[in-house]
Amino acid sequence: MTMRSPDINTVIEQFDALPWAEKEVAAEIIRKAYAEAAREVLAARAKQAARNLKAGKVKKGGLAELRKDLDA
């Protein structure tokens, strides 16, 4: 059985219904969860970049080489 996640409007409505003190706690939890999710995305991108470098899919060079590639 799959659990359906609530849509953003439901989350906002439920947040709005909370007392002030609980809103502060919920907001802090959400900030921390968002920061952790952002770290995970960044880590995944870094791993992919390392794989691309190892596979030779990445060009190296300076600004002059970049401009040359962009003009080509």
Secondary structure, 3 states (H helix, E strand, C coil): CCCCCCCHHHHHHHHHCCCHHHHHHHHHHHHHHHHHHHHHHHHHHHHHHHHHHHCCCCCCCCHHHHHHHHHC
